[in-house]
């Protein structure tokens, strides 16, 4: 079974998300969990007896790394630095083509989501609504919202990982 198939079959998404939220105590829990799942996709399940534990450990390590980075990095304006020429921020042609291909894969995968899952995902990611607010607005349980977002994230991540099918 691949890591993506394992993710799609999980019934512990709510518990996993809550444990990551409690463990990290950060506002970017969704990002930490998504990054950890991408690491799992890249690594695969070979040699992993407990993928949930791997994901929890990965999110914990990511949270620690981010906290250290935030503590260490001091941001300053480029205007303060005399004589520095800013680097051209325009992406190259290869990056533009890659971005368009990824966008096409995401659009195709998003169109495959059922209407309710797609709507819940957009309300959370684009409108920034909490799970509770979405559940109240759509008259569904918070558990349904959490599972729909997890299903959408796994499906979209799979689409980005499957470059050979585009």
FENRA-V877277 format. One record per run of one state. SS is the DSSP state (hx for helix, st for strand, lp for the rest). FROM is the first residue (numbers start at 1). LEN is the number of residues. If there is no record, write none. Layout:
BEGIN
((SS;FROM;LEN) (SS;FROM;LEN))
END
This chain:
BEGIN
((lp;1;2) (hx;3;6) (lp;9;4) (hx;13;12) (lp;25;4) (hx;29;15) (lp;44;7) (hx;51;22) (lp;73;5) (hx;78;3) (lp;81;12) (hx;93;20) (lp;113;2) (hx;115;11) (lp;126;5) (hx;131;8) (lp;139;3) (hx;142;20) (lp;162;1) (hx;163;3) (lp;166;1))
END
